[in-house]
Structures are given as C-alpha cells and as structure tokens.
Amino acid sequence: MATDLRVPGAARSGLIGREFELLAVEGRLLDPAVRLLSLVGAGGVGKSRLAAEAARVTRATFTRGVRIADVTGGRPDEPVGDLVDRAVADLTGPPGTGADRALLVLDGVEHRAPELAPLVAGLLAADPGLTVLTTGQRALGVYGERVVPVAPLTPPGPLVAPDVADVQDNPAVLLFTRRAHEVNPGFTLTAENVTAVVDICDLLEGVPLALEMAAARLRSFPVAELRSWLVRGGDSHLAGPVDAPPRQRSLHAAAEWSCRGLTAGQLSLLARLSVLERGATLATIEKISPLPPAGTTPAVEALLDRSLLTVVEQPRAESRLTMARTIRAYAGTLLERDGDAAAARAGHARHFLTLMRTIEGRFTGPEQRDWLRIAGLEHDNVLVALEHLSATGDLEAHAALLVACSRPWLIRGELRAGLDRFDRAAAALEPDDSERVLRLRARLYTAAGSLSSARGDHAGAAHRYRRAVAVHKQLRDSQHGARASARLGRALVRCGDRAAGRSLLAAARSTLEWLGDTAGSAEAAAGLAEAFLDAGALSEAGILLDRALRVYRQNGEIRDLASTLLLGARLSARGSDGAAARSAVRESLLLLDSIDDRSELPAALATFALLIHDGAGQPQRAARLLAAAGALSDRAGVVVSDARRDQLGEAVRSLRRQLGPAAFAEAWAEGTRSRPAAMVAEALAVGEARPAADRAGAALLTPRQLQVAQSVAEGLTNRQIAGRLGIAEWTVVNHVRQVMRRLGCTSRVQVAWAVGRGR
C-alpha cells in the first residue's frame, strides 16, 4: 500500500482541539458514497494538519494507498495536471470497482481550483475506487463535493477574573499553553498568568498558526509583555519556523498568500473594509464600498468564497460580515499603500454619523430593544468614527455623533470613558455661541449629567445639569430647560439638598405638565417620589410613583420603568411588604436584562440580594448576587453612597458568618465570574411563598428528595448539594430528575417555585 503522510513539523506534536472535526472527516472518508471531500477555511486554521491526521487514521481503509500532494509546492509554471498525475501514479493497482479504495489528498487548492476542478472530476469518473480529500480556502465546485468548514479554535471569550479551572480545557488555551511549554519548559497556566493567556487567545481569535507563533515568543518575553506587544499590533510581525512552507513562515506571508489572485476590484473592497471594527452588515458594506452597487455584491461573494470574509449570525439582528485580524492588518497596508486611507476613514465616519443620528430617536418605544442591540453591535465602529472626526477637527459632527450615542452608552455602562468624552466635546465647542452649537452643548451637558448620575457622582451631575439649564435658558427652550431642571433637582436631593431639589422638581413637573410633556412630567414625578421617600412621606411617594409607572408603561420607557420599579421596591420594603418589593425588583431585572443594561443592573441585583438575604434564607444565592453586583459596578465605574456601602457591607459580613469563610469565598468567586444574564436568571430562580394548596406537589416527594429540592431552590449546584447531604453527585442528579418528574417541572427554576422556599 502506497502512503505519503508527510505533514508540517509542528503537526507531529499532536492535533489539539480538533477531536470533533476529526471524527466528522473520518466518518465521511469511511463512507464509500463520499468521493470528494473538501476542508475549507481561512489560512492558518489547521486544514492541512486535520487532513493529514484524517488520512493517517483511515489509511487501513484505502488498500491501494494514500497519497498527499502539496498543490502549493510545485513551480508556478508547472501544469497542475502533472503534479496530480505523479501522485495518482504512485497509488498501487489499477482503478478499482469501489471495493479497492485509494485516497488522494490535495493540499492547498485555493489558487489552482479552476484548473483542478475538471481534472478531479475526470479522475473520479475514471476510478470508482478513488476518494479525493482537498484542503483550501475555497471549494472546487465539483458536483457531489462535500464541504466541511474548518473554523479557528474556539477562544475562551472575554471573561471576568478567569480561573485556571474554567479555561484550561479550552481548545485555544490548550494549544497555546502546550506550545508555550514546548519552547519554555517552565511555562504553565497559573492564576497569575491566566488573564494574559485568555487575552492572547481572544486577541488572536483562536487561529492555530497565530497561537503557535505567539507561543514561540515566550522564549524571550514574559506572557504579560507578549500580550501588550500583541495589543499594539505585534502579531503582524509574528514569524514561524524556517522549515514551514513559505506561506506559513509569518502571519503577513499567510495573509498575502490568502489574498493572492484577487482582482483589482476585490482587493480594493477588501482594503476599504479594513477600516471596519468587528465587521459590519451587508447594507453598511454596500454604502462604504468603493465599487459601484452592481460590483459590490459579486466582490463580497468572491471574498466569502475565498474565506476572506465570514458571515456571523446575530440574534434578532442582521448577520455581520467579519474579517480575520491577520487579513484586516494586511488589507490595511494595502489601503495605506494605495493612498485611500483618508477617504476610506472619512466615508466610514460619515456613514456611522448618519446611522446613529437616524436611529437615535428609536432608543425608546416599542422597538428600542432591536435598535439598542444594533447600536451595541456598532459600538466599536462608532468609536473609530469619533476618533476620525476628532482628529480631523470636525467638532460639530463629533459632538453630534456623541449626542446620538448618549442613551446606548448609558445603558451599556460606558460611564467613565463616556463622561470624559462628553466633557471634552462640550469644552471644545464653548467658544461658539451659535444656536446650532448651543443646542449641541446643552445636549452634551445633559448626557454628561446622566452618565455622572449613573456613576453615583451626584454633585458632578448637578454641576453639568446646571450648565444645561443655563444654555436652555439662553435658547429660550422651556421644555428641555424644565427637563434639565428636573434632573438637577433630583441630583440635589441625592446630594442632600432636599429642599432645593424638591422645589426644582415641583416647578419642573408643573411646567412639563402644562407643556403636555408626559414623559418629562413622569421623570419629575419619580424624582419627587424619591425625595418624599427619603423624607419618610410614604403616601405621597406612592401616589407619585404610581403616576410615573403608568406613564412609563404606556410609553414603553424600559430603563426608566425599571429604575422607577426599584424605587417602588424601596417603598414596599419600607412598608414591610417584602413580597411586593421582590416582585418589583424581579420585573426590573427582566426589563434591564432585555436591553442588556449594565449601569442600573448592579443596583437591581444588589437590592434583590438584600431582600432575599433578609427574608428568604438563601445565603449562597445572596452572596453570588452581591458579588456579581459589585463586579458589574466596578467595571462600569459606579460608586455607591456611604449609606448604601454600609448596608451592603453589613450584609456581606452576615453572609460570611452564616456560610463560613470557605463556602462564602466559593460563592463570592462564582458570582464575580458569572455573566450578567446568568445572574439575572439566578435571581429569578428564587421562588415566593405559595399557598398550601399550590405546594401540595411537595408532599409527593420523599424526605431526601425534599431536601434536594429545597437545596435547588437555595441556588446550590449539584456538587454543593452532594457535599451538604453527604451523597454522591450522580445521586443528586438522579434525585433532581425524580423531583422534576414528580412535580411536573422542566427546569430548576420551576423546582424552586414549586417548593416555595421564598416563604
């Protein structure tokens, strides 16, 4: 049996992170009905290694032999047919009937696909026992061809305080650490370097070639310095081993090889797309394309066929076309070389200014979730546009784009960076007192006040709102002036100047009601309700809150409704109605989660944690929620008041006493690392007390099953339940299944509700 399984040197140290792909390829090769199989993906993802390993593990099936032909290795002027003929000639025996099989692997077909396609079709027709496996950045396009996409290894993704145990089995991390250990035997994944390793794997997008080249740098640099170098764009200069094929000796060479053979129009489009951060929708690409509309779509399709662009589906939003980091860096050099960089960046900035100003008015109302999601997806592109407008001195356009971003940034928790940008933009416009610029300045001051208030800096918010009020007065704009006055009044209340704050809020509410501004009036009413609540006037606060909530529900003001519900929870708690308080916070959490809020969510999580700590007896869950709230606050730059800090500190000390140091530390670490959506689900899993008739299902449980169900309702994991009850974790799994079956539940959340641990 003829074999030729030579593979790149690094592949001989093992295929990492491709177990499922290998099984898929192996299964198709073993199927006689699959005659032509193509592994297709971007450069550097490991297609050649996967093909070589698949050929090795299946070679016993191919009794006439296995041959691997490197299509990229021949002379440029050599007919590709000669190379294929030599490989086929080495297979033993004449063409078979299908029972005697042979495997021909054609590696790197992307630049010779048009020539290879008819040759391969002819070979398959002439030899029923022949199977062809190809690798490349494009498929051959032959009838009956089966295509297996090969993507980069899955990176760990952005994590908060990553733990070694959480990421050590991630394919990208595993490959990087193993190659790092090979070049530096002292290297191992530790608590000290895990964050840097995760960042490197994310930055390099899980591309095996890039990860291995980066790991080789650890001969000379510590991992933290390597990360910093890569962030500055050093990966464009990463080099591979000297015995690698020329196209794999550097990332720049790999990118150049990937783009070879593109038409002038395709290269021009690719270069223009390098200005995009994290890709864009097809509609955006069509608007910034240097090609005419009739030429853009075919060029995009060609780039997709060559794996130079990738379609990334988005939940409840248009798919995005993204470009690998290495290709984008190479395309950027083409843009600079051709002298088109300035025009490309200007066009990019104009497009995103127009987009954000168009959708700015849709961040409230029935479709706000969708538009806020779009604004979030374009956040990085907006930052690039802002930098360009600032660098070119277009201060009005820069300010207009910032103003359009104010609500999405408030919701995303872009508080520190956003506040600095708004303050600097307003200061840059101050010499100009034209009406158009004054309106921009007023909106900048107002937006900056909102960000400052969300951070907990109410004195800073009051200062900025005062400036907004002054500008609106200069413009004789009574409606927006009254809105700014209401926000100033609320800031003063929070600063402790309740008399002045209440006076401003009452006057603003009266003006806004007279003007018919129901949303502004509701905002003033909520501010007055907060002032009355702080003063202990619960009845007056309740009337005002009901008014504000009614308007917010009618108008679909999700974030304002969620914030006012938290105020209502405070009112209910002051009135000793714990169930109503928890219900209000639950609704607030659902609303905030629906718009991916990150500035108000910490307060909602912390409030719910305090409520269940006081009344529901669930210390582990309360600890996780408090930890998550603290981590979110830190990332957003939110500072709580002294009174709130004391309240939270007392709760933390109480939870530590209840749980003990070890269990508390474990719960706190879990909460710190958890994603916001998971913490919202954690809070919503808390059940309320149910009437006895509704809890009758609990009587169907054995004593042990009831113990397990109650532990589930407390938020414990299977492992924690096993430790508490002194039984095996697998036994806990079986008990949970029995509990769900007997109670008719389909989730742990429903179990928590059914057993009514909230009483």
VOFISE-32190 format. One record per residue (C-alpha): residue number from 0; residue in one letter; x, y negated, z. Coordinates in steps of 0.2 Angstrom, whole numbers, always signed. Example, Ala and Ser with C-alpha at 12.3 -4.5 7.8 and 13.67 -1.06 7.14 Angstrom:
2
0; A; +62; +22; +39
1; S; +68; +5; +36
REM end
This chain:
759
0; M; +0; +0; +0
1; A; +7; -17; -5
2; T; +7; -30; +8
3; D; +14; -48; +9
4; L; +9; -56; +26
5; R; +22; -69; +27
6; V; +15; -84; +37
7; P; +21; -101; +44
8; G; +33; -98; +58
9; A; +23; -106; +71
10; A; +8; -94; +67
11; R; +19; -80; +73
12; S; +17; -85; +91
13; G; -1; -81; +90
14; L; -18; -88; +84
15; I; -26; -99; +98
16; G; -44; -104; +99
17; R; -50; -96; +83
18; E; -57; -80; +90
19; F; -75; -83; +84
20; E; -69; -89; +67
21; L; -58; -74; +65
22; L; -72; -62; +69
23; A; -83; -71; +56
24; V; -70; -70; +42
25; E; -65; -52; +47
26; G; -84; -47; +46
27; R; -85; -54; +28
28; L; -69; -47; +22
29; L; -75; -29; +28
30; D; -91; -32; +18
31; P; -89; -25; +0
32; A; -103; -36; -6
33; V; -92; -52; -2
34; R; -80; -53; -17
35; L; -74; -71; -15
36; L; -72; -80; +2
37; S; -66; -97; +4
38; L; -59; -105; +20
39; V; -62; -124; +18
40; G; -57; -138; +29
41; A; -46; -153; +32
42; G; -27; -152; +31
43; G; -19; -146; +47
44; V; -34; -137; +54
45; G; -25; -120; +53
46; K; -34; -112; +37
47; S; -18; -103; +32
48; R; -15; -95; +49
49; L; -33; -90; +50
50; A; -32; -82; +33
51; A; -16; -73; +36
52; E; -22; -66; +53
53; A; -38; -60; +45
54; A; -28; -51; +31
55; R; -17; -43; +44
56; V; -32; -36; +55
57; T; -41; -30; +40
58; R; -27; -23; +29
59; A; -31; -5; +33
60; T; -47; -8; +23
61; F; -38; -13; +7
62; T; -30; +3; +2
63; R; -22; -4; -14
64; G; -14; -18; -4
65; V; -14; -36; +2
66; R; -5; -50; -7
67; I; -4; -68; -1
68; A; +1; -81; -14
69; D; +5; -99; -9
70; V; -3; -109; -23
71; T; +6; -125; -17
72; G; +23; -117; -18
73; G; +25; -115; -37
74; R; +33; -128; -49
75; P; +21; -142; -53
76; D; +23; -137; -72
77; E; +21; -119; -69
78; P; +4; -112; -75
79; V; -6; -106; -60
80; G; -11; -91; -70
81; D; +7; -85; -70
82; L; +8; -86; -51
83; V; -9; -76; -49
84; D; -3; -63; -62
85; R; +13; -60; -52
86; A; +3; -57; -36
87; V; -10; -46; -44
88; A; +3; -36; -52
89; D; +11; -31; -35
90; L; -6; -23; -30
91; T; -4; -4; -31
92; G; -15; +6; -43
93; P; -27; +1; -57
94; P; -43; -8; -55
95; G; -54; +2; -44
96; T; -73; +6; -43
97; G; -75; -3; -27
98; A; -71; +11; -16
99; D; -52; +7; -18
100; R; -51; -11; -12
101; A; -37; -24; -14
102; L; -36; -41; -6
103; L; -28; -56; -14
104; V; -26; -72; -3
105; L; -23; -88; -12
106; D; -17; -101; +0
107; G; -19; -120; -3
108; V; -30; -120; -19
109; E; -36; -138; -17
110; H; -26; -146; -31
111; R; -27; -131; -43
112; A; -45; -127; -40
113; P; -51; -132; -58
114; E; -38; -120; -66
115; L; -40; -106; -53
116; A; -59; -105; -54
117; P; -61; -97; -71
118; L; -45; -86; -68
119; V; -53; -79; -51
120; A; -70; -77; -59
121; G; -61; -66; -73
122; L; -51; -56; -60
123; L; -67; -52; -50
124; A; -76; -47; -66
125; A; -62; -35; -72
126; D; -58; -27; -55
127; P; -74; -22; -44
128; G; -62; -17; -30
129; L; -54; -34; -29
130; T; -58; -46; -15
131; V; -51; -64; -15
132; L; -49; -75; +0
133; T; -44; -93; -3
134; T; -39; -107; +8
135; G; -40; -126; +4
136; Q; -48; -142; +7
137; R; -61; -138; -7
138; A; -71; -123; -13
139; L; -68; -115; -30
140; G; -86; -117; -35
141; V; -87; -99; -42
142; Y; -104; -91; -42
143; G; -106; -79; -27
144; E; -92; -88; -17
145; R; -95; -88; +2
146; V; -88; -103; +11
147; V; -83; -103; +29
148; P; -80; -121; +35
149; V; -64; -122; +47
150; A; -65; -137; +59
151; P; -52; -143; +71
152; L; -52; -135; +88
153; T; -65; -142; +100
154; P; -56; -156; +110
155; P; -62; -157; +129
156; G; -71; -174; +125
157; P; -70; -189; +137
158; L; -71; -183; +155
159; V; -71; -192; +171
160; A; -57; -186; +183
161; P; -55; -170; +173
162; D; -50; -155; +184
163; V; -37; -141; +178
164; A; -50; -128; +180
165; D; -63; -137; +169
166; V; -51; -139; +154
167; Q; -38; -126; +155
168; D; -48; -114; +143
169; N; -52; -127; +131
170; P; -45; -122; +114
171; A; -36; -139; +110
172; V; -29; -140; +128
173; L; -24; -121; +127
174; L; -15; -124; +111
175; F; -6; -140; +117
176; T; -1; -133; +133
177; R; +6; -116; +126
178; R; +16; -125; +113
179; A; +22; -138; +126
180; H; +28; -123; +137
181; E; +37; -116; +122
182; V; +48; -132; +120
183; N; +49; -136; +138
184; P; +48; -120; +149
185; G; +45; -131; +164
186; F; +29; -138; +157
187; T; +12; -133; +165
188; L; -5; -140; +166
189; T; -7; -149; +183
190; A; -18; -161; +192
191; E; -5; -174; +189
192; N; -4; -172; +170
193; V; -22; -165; +166
194; T; -29; -183; +162
195; A; -15; -187; +150
196; V; -16; -169; +141
197; V; -35; -172; +139
198; D; -32; -189; +132
199; I; -19; -182; +119
200; C; -31; -168; +114
201; D; -45; -180; +111
202; L; -35; -193; +103
203; L; -28; -180; +90
204; E; -46; -174; +88
205; G; -41; -156; +91
206; V; -31; -154; +74
207; P; -19; -140; +77
208; L; -5; -147; +66
209; A; -5; -163; +76
210; L; -6; -155; +93
211; E; +9; -144; +89
212; M; +19; -159; +83
213; A; +14; -169; +98
214; A; +19; -155; +110
215; A; +36; -154; +102
216; R; +39; -171; +108
217; L; +39; -165; +126
218; R; +57; -160; +123
219; S; +61; -178; +125
220; F; +47; -188; +133
221; P; +35; -185; +148
222; V; +17; -182; +144
223; A; +11; -199; +150
224; E; +24; -208; +139
225; L; +19; -197; +125
226; R; +1; -202; +127
227; S; +5; -220; +127
228; W; +15; -218; +111
229; L; +1; -209; +103
230; V; -11; -223; +108
231; R; +0; -236; +99
232; G; -1; -226; +83
233; G; +14; -215; +85
234; D; +6; -200; +78
235; S; +8; -207; +61
236; H; +27; -203; +64
237; L; +25; -185; +71
238; A; +36; -173; +62
239; G; +35; -154; +61
240; P; +48; -140; +59
241; V; +61; -141; +45
242; D; +56; -124; +39
243; A; +37; -128; +37
244; P; +30; -131; +19
245; P; +34; -149; +13
246; R; +16; -154; +15
247; Q; +16; -149; +34
248; R; +33; -157; +39
249; S; +24; -173; +45
250; L; +6; -179; +48
251; H; +10; -193; +35
252; A; +15; -179; +22
253; A; -1; -169; +26
254; A; -12; -184; +23
255; E; -3; -189; +7
256; W; -5; -171; +1
257; S; -23; -171; +6
258; C; -26; -187; -5
259; R; -16; -182; -20
260; G; -26; -181; -36
261; L; -39; -193; -31
262; T; -45; -205; -44
263; A; -41; -224; -43
264; G; -59; -227; -38
265; Q; -59; -213; -24
266; L; -43; -220; -17
267; S; -50; -237; -17
268; L; -65; -232; -7
269; L; -55; -221; +5
270; A; -44; -236; +8
271; R; -59; -248; +11
272; L; -67; -235; +23
273; S; -51; -236; +34
274; V; -57; -252; +42
275; L; -72; -242; +50
276; E; -70; -236; +68
277; R; -78; -219; +71
278; G; -86; -219; +54
279; A; -102; -226; +48
280; T; -119; -222; +39
281; L; -120; -219; +21
282; A; -130; -235; +20
283; T; -116; -245; +28
284; I; -103; -237; +16
285; E; -113; -242; +1
286; K; -113; -260; +7
287; I; -95; -262; +11
288; S; -89; -251; -4
289; P; -78; -259; -17
290; L; -86; -249; -31
291; P; -102; -253; -39
292; P; -118; -244; -32
293; A; -118; -231; -46
294; G; -100; -226; -42
295; T; -100; -226; -23
296; T; -111; -210; -21
297; P; -101; -199; -33
298; A; -85; -205; -24
299; V; -92; -201; -7
300; E; -97; -184; -13
301; A; -79; -181; -20
302; L; -72; -186; -3
303; L; -84; -174; +6
304; D; -79; -160; -6
305; R; -61; -163; -3
306; S; -64; -163; +16
307; L; -58; -181; +17
308; L; -74; -186; +25
309; T; -85; -176; +37
310; V; -104; -178; +40
311; V; -108; -179; +59
312; E; -126; -177; +63
313; Q; -133; -188; +76
314; P; -148; -185; +87
315; R; -163; -197; +82
316; A; -151; -207; +71
317; E; -144; -206; +53
318; S; -129; -195; +51
319; R; -112; -203; +50
320; L; -98; -200; +39
321; T; -81; -200; +48
322; M; -63; -199; +43
323; A; -49; -189; +52
324; R; -37; -200; +62
325; T; -22; -195; +51
326; I; -32; -198; +35
327; R; -38; -215; +41
328; A; -20; -220; +45
329; Y; -14; -216; +28
330; A; -29; -224; +20
331; G; -24; -240; +30
332; T; -7; -240; +22
333; L; -15; -239; +5
334; L; -26; -254; +9
335; E; -11; -264; +15
336; R; -1; -259; +0
337; D; -14; -265; -12
338; G; -17; -282; -3
339; D; -35; -278; +0
340; A; -34; -278; +19
341; A; -40; -296; +22
342; A; -55; -294; +10
343; A; -60; -277; +17
344; R; -60; -284; +35
345; A; -70; -299; +31
346; G; -83; -289; +22
347; H; -84; -277; +37
348; A; -86; -291; +49
349; R; -100; -299; +38
350; H; -109; -283; +37
351; F; -109; -280; +56
352; L; -114; -298; +60
353; T; -129; -296; +48
354; L; -134; -279; +55
355; M; -133; -284; +73
356; R; -142; -301; +70
357; T; -156; -291; +61
358; I; -159; -278; +74
359; E; -156; -290; +89
360; G; -175; -293; +91
361; R; -179; -274; +91
362; F; -169; -271; +108
363; T; -186; -272; +117
364; G; -203; -265; +111
365; P; -209; -248; +106
366; E; -193; -243; +95
367; Q; -180; -250; +107
368; R; -173; -233; +111
369; D; -168; -230; +92
370; W; -161; -247; +89
371; L; -151; -247; +105
372; R; -144; -230; +100
373; I; -139; -237; +83
374; A; -131; -252; +92
375; G; -121; -240; +103
376; L; -115; -230; +88
377; E; -109; -245; +80
378; H; -101; -252; +96
379; D; -83; -249; +90
380; N; -86; -257; +73
381; V; -93; -272; +82
382; L; -78; -274; +92
383; V; -67; -273; +76
384; A; -78; -286; +68
385; L; -77; -298; +84
386; E; -58; -297; +83
387; H; -58; -301; +65
388; L; -69; -316; +67
389; S; -59; -322; +82
390; A; -43; -320; +73
391; T; -49; -330; +58
392; G; -56; -344; +68
393; D; -74; -342; +64
394; L; -80; -346; +81
395; E; -99; -348; +77
396; A; -100; -332; +68
397; H; -90; -324; +83
398; A; -102; -331; +95
399; A; -117; -326; +85
400; L; -111; -308; +85
401; L; -108; -308; +103
402; V; -125; -315; +107
403; A; -133; -301; +97
404; C; -124; -288; +107
405; S; -129; -295; +124
406; R; -143; -283; +128
407; P; -134; -267; +122
408; W; -118; -272; +131
409; L; -128; -275; +147
410; I; -137; -258; +146
411; R; -120; -249; +141
412; G; -112; -256; +156
413; E; -99; -266; +146
414; L; -99; -278; +161
415; R; -81; -283; +164
416; A; -75; -284; +146
417; G; -91; -292; +140
418; L; -91; -305; +153
419; D; -73; -310; +148
420; R; -78; -311; +130
421; F; -94; -322; +133
422; D; -85; -334; +144
423; R; -71; -337; +132
424; A; -83; -338; +117
425; A; -93; -352; +126
426; A; -77; -361; +131
427; A; -71; -361; +113
428; L; -87; -369; +107
429; E; -88; -383; +121
430; P; -81; -397; +111
431; D; -95; -395; +98
432; D; -112; -403; +103
433; S; -122; -400; +88
434; E; -139; -392; +90
435; R; -134; -376; +82
436; V; -119; -374; +93
437; L; -128; -379; +109
438; R; -141; -365; +106
439; L; -127; -353; +104
440; R; -118; -359; +120
441; A; -135; -358; +130
442; R; -137; -340; +125
443; L; -119; -336; +129
444; Y; -121; -344; +146
445; T; -137; -334; +149
446; A; -129; -317; +143
447; A; -114; -320; +154
448; G; -125; -323; +169
449; S; -134; -307; +166
450; L; -118; -297; +165
451; S; -111; -306; +181
452; S; -128; -302; +190
453; A; -127; -284; +185
454; R; -109; -283; +192
455; G; -115; -289; +208
456; D; -107; -306; +207
457; H; -122; -317; +210
458; A; -113; -333; +214
459; G; -104; -331; +197
460; A; -121; -328; +189
461; A; -129; -343; +197
462; H; -114; -354; +190
463; R; -117; -348; +172
464; Y; -136; -349; +173
465; R; -134; -367; +179
466; R; -124; -371; +164
467; A; -138; -363; +153
468; V; -151; -373; +161
469; A; -141; -389; +158
470; V; -139; -385; +140
471; H; -158; -381; +138
472; K; -162; -397; +146
473; Q; -151; -406; +133
474; L; -160; -397; +119
475; R; -177; -401; +127
476; D; -181; -382; +126
477; S; -193; -380; +141
478; Q; -197; -362; +138
479; H; -179; -355; +138
480; G; -175; -368; +151
481; A; -188; -361; +163
482; R; -182; -343; +159
483; A; -164; -348; +164
484; S; -171; -357; +179
485; A; -180; -341; +185
486; R; -164; -331; +183
487; L; -154; -345; +193
488; G; -167; -344; +206
489; R; -165; -325; +208
490; A; -146; -327; +209
491; L; -148; -340; +223
492; V; -160; -328; +233
493; R; -146; -314; +231
494; C; -133; -327; +237
495; G; -143; -330; +252
496; D; -151; -347; +247
497; R; -169; -341; +248
498; A; -177; -357; +250
499; A; -169; -365; +234
500; G; -171; -349; +225
501; R; -190; -347; +229
502; S; -193; -365; +224
503; L; -185; -362; +207
504; L; -194; -346; +204
505; A; -211; -353; +208
506; A; -208; -368; +197
507; A; -202; -357; +183
508; R; -216; -345; +184
509; S; -229; -359; +183
510; T; -221; -366; +168
511; L; -219; -350; +159
512; E; -237; -345; +163
513; W; -243; -362; +156
514; L; -232; -359; +140
515; G; -240; -342; +138
516; D; -224; -333; +140
517; T; -230; -317; +149
518; A; -213; -308; +149
519; G; -204; -323; +156
520; S; -218; -325; +169
521; A; -216; -307; +174
522; E; -197; -309; +176
523; A; -200; -324; +188
524; A; -214; -314; +197
525; A; -202; -300; +200
526; G; -189; -312; +207
527; L; -201; -320; +218
528; A; -207; -302; +224
529; E; -188; -299; +229
530; A; -187; -315; +239
531; F; -203; -311; +248
532; L; -197; -293; +251
533; D; -181; -299; +259
534; A; -191; -311; +270
535; G; -202; -296; +276
536; A; -218; -303; +267
537; L; -223; -286; +260
538; S; -241; -290; +255
539; E; -236; -305; +244
540; A; -221; -295; +237
541; G; -233; -281; +232
542; I; -245; -292; +223
543; L; -231; -300; +213
544; L; -223; -283; +209
545; D; -240; -276; +203
546; R; -241; -291; +191
547; A; -223; -289; +184
548; L; -225; -270; +182
549; R; -241; -272; +172
550; V; -233; -284; +160
551; Y; -218; -273; +158
552; R; -228; -258; +154
553; Q; -239; -267; +142
554; N; -223; -274; +133
555; G; -213; -259; +134
556; E; -198; -268; +143
557; I; -189; -252; +148
558; R; -175; -258; +158
559; D; -184; -272; +166
560; L; -198; -260; +171
561; A; -185; -248; +178
562; S; -177; -262; +188
563; T; -194; -268; +195
564; L; -198; -250; +199
565; L; -183; -249; +210
566; L; -189; -265; +219
567; G; -206; -256; +221
568; A; -197; -241; +229
569; R; -189; -253; +242
570; L; -206; -260; +246
571; S; -213; -242; +248
572; A; -199; -237; +259
573; R; -201; -252; +270
574; G; -219; -247; +271
575; S; -214; -229; +276
576; D; -221; -221; +261
577; G; -207; -210; +256
578; A; -216; -201; +243
579; A; -221; -217; +233
580; A; -203; -223; +234
581; R; -196; -206; +227
582; S; -210; -207; +213
583; A; -205; -224; +208
584; V; -186; -220; +208
585; R; -190; -204; +198
586; E; -199; -215; +185
587; S; -185; -227; +185
588; L; -172; -214; +182
589; L; -182; -207; +167
590; L; -183; -224; +159
591; L; -165; -228; +162
592; D; -159; -211; +155
593; S; -170; -214; +140
594; I; -160; -229; +135
595; D; -143; -222; +141
596; D; -142; -236; +154
597; R; -125; -237; +163
598; S; -127; -253; +173
599; E; -143; -251; +183
600; L; -142; -232; +184
601; P; -129; -231; +198
602; A; -141; -241; +209
603; A; -156; -229; +205
604; L; -145; -214; +208
605; A; -139; -221; +225
606; T; -157; -226; +230
607; F; -163; -208; +227
608; A; -149; -200; +236
609; L; -153; -211; +251
610; L; -171; -206; +250
611; I; -168; -188; +249
612; H; -155; -189; +262
613; D; -167; -197; +274
614; G; -182; -186; +271
615; A; -179; -170; +260
616; G; -165; -162; +269
617; Q; -154; -159; +254
618; P; -137; -165; +259
619; Q; -127; -156; +245
620; R; -138; -164; +231
621; A; -137; -181; +240
622; A; -118; -180; +241
623; R; -117; -177; +222
624; L; -129; -191; +218
625; L; -119; -203; +229
626; A; -103; -198; +221
627; A; -110; -200; +203
628; A; -117; -217; +208
629; G; -100; -223; +214
630; A; -91; -216; +199
631; L; -103; -225; +187
632; S; -102; -241; +197
633; D; -83; -241; +197
634; R; -82; -238; +178
635; A; -95; -252; +175
636; G; -86; -264; +187
637; V; -102; -265; +198
638; V; -99; -272; +216
639; V; -112; -269; +229
640; S; -117; -281; +243
641; D; -109; -279; +260
642; A; -126; -273; +267
643; R; -128; -260; +254
644; R; -110; -254; +256
645; D; -113; -252; +275
646; Q; -129; -242; +271
647; L; -120; -231; +258
648; G; -105; -229; +270
649; E; -116; -223; +284
650; A; -125; -210; +273
651; V; -108; -203; +267
652; R; -102; -201; +285
653; S; -118; -192; +289
654; L; -117; -181; +274
655; R; -99; -176; +279
656; R; -104; -172; +296
657; Q; -119; -161; +290
658; L; -109; -152; +277
659; G; -92; -151; +284
660; P; -76; -158; +276
661; A; -74; -144; +263
662; A; -91; -142; +257
663; F; -93; -161; +256
664; A; -77; -163; +246
665; E; -83; -150; +234
666; A; -100; -158; +232
667; W; -92; -175; +230
668; A; -80; -169; +217
669; E; -94; -161; +207
670; G; -104; -177; +207
671; T; -89; -188; +202
672; R; -85; -177; +187
673; S; -104; -175; +181
674; R; -111; -184; +166
675; P; -125; -196; +170
676; A; -138; -186; +161
677; A; -134; -171; +172
678; M; -136; -182; +187
679; V; -152; -188; +182
680; A; -158; -170; +179
681; E; -151; -166; +197
682; A; -162; -180; +205
683; L; -177; -175; +195
684; A; -175; -157; +201
685; V; -180; -162; +219
686; G; -197; -157; +222
687; E; -210; -166; +233
688; A; -220; -158; +247
689; R; -235; -149; +239
690; P; -252; -144; +247
691; A; -253; -127; +254
692; A; -264; -120; +240
693; D; -251; -126; +227
694; R; -237; -117; +237
695; A; -246; -101; +238
696; G; -234; -93; +225
697; A; -220; -94; +238
698; A; -230; -81; +248
699; L; -226; -69; +234
700; L; -208; -69; +237
701; T; -198; -58; +249
702; P; -189; -66; +263
703; R; -172; -65; +254
704; Q; -180; -72; +238
705; L; -187; -86; +248
706; Q; -170; -90; +255
707; V; -163; -90; +237
708; A; -177; -101; +230
709; Q; -175; -114; +244
710; S; -156; -115; +241
711; V; -160; -118; +222
712; A; -172; -132; +227
713; E; -157; -139; +238
714; G; -147; -140; +222
715; L; -135; -126; +226
716; T; -126; -117; +212
717; N; -127; -98; +211
718; R; -109; -97; +219
719; Q; -114; -108; +233
720; I; -129; -98; +237
721; A; -119; -82; +237
722; G; -107; -90; +249
723; R; -121; -96; +261
724; L; -130; -80; +261
725; G; -115; -68; +261
726; I; -120; -59; +245
727; A; -113; -56; +228
728; E; -115; -70; +215
729; W; -123; -57; +202
730; T; -135; -53; +216
731; V; -140; -71; +217
732; V; -143; -71; +198
733; N; -155; -56; +199
734; H; -164; -65; +214
735; V; -166; -81; +204
736; R; -173; -71; +189
737; Q; -185; -62; +201
738; V; -191; -79; +209
739; M; -194; -87; +192
740; R; -204; -72; +186
741; R; -215; -71; +202
742; L; -218; -90; +202
743; G; -220; -91; +183
744; C; -206; -103; +182
745; T; -194; -106; +167
746; S; -181; -116; +175
747; R; -173; -120; +191
748; V; -181; -137; +191
749; Q; -198; -128; +192
750; V; -192; -117; +206
751; A; -188; -132; +216
752; W; -205; -140; +213
753; A; -214; -123; +217
754; V; -206; -120; +234
755; G; -209; -139; +239
756; R; -193; -142; +248
757; G; -197; -161; +247
758; R; -208; -160; +262
REM end
